[in-house]
């Protein structure tokens, strides 16, 4: 299983909503994929962090760096993949999707 697929599976397994994967390979020298997702509450957000870490361990990819644990937005730096988990109000407020409007989106069914 690819790293991207395993991380998305971790988010889907705990029922995060509105998952979008941006293909950044031709847009950023720092990471290949940028994932945005929505948690219903901070407990679900923290579960996403835990499950992404678990997925990284299963793939022997090491531990990702996490910012925002226990808050309304977490950024999980998994090296070539950046995972953002927002509560609904934070995702609406920041609307970071507007920054990536010209970036290709990967269809989840194609993973």
Secondary structure, 3 states (H helix, E strand, C coil): CCHHHHHHHHHHHCCCEEEEEEECCCCCCCCCEEEEEEECCHHHHHHHHHHHHHHHHHCCCCCCEEECCCCCEEEEECCCEEEEEEEHHHHHHHCHHHHHCCCCEECHHHC
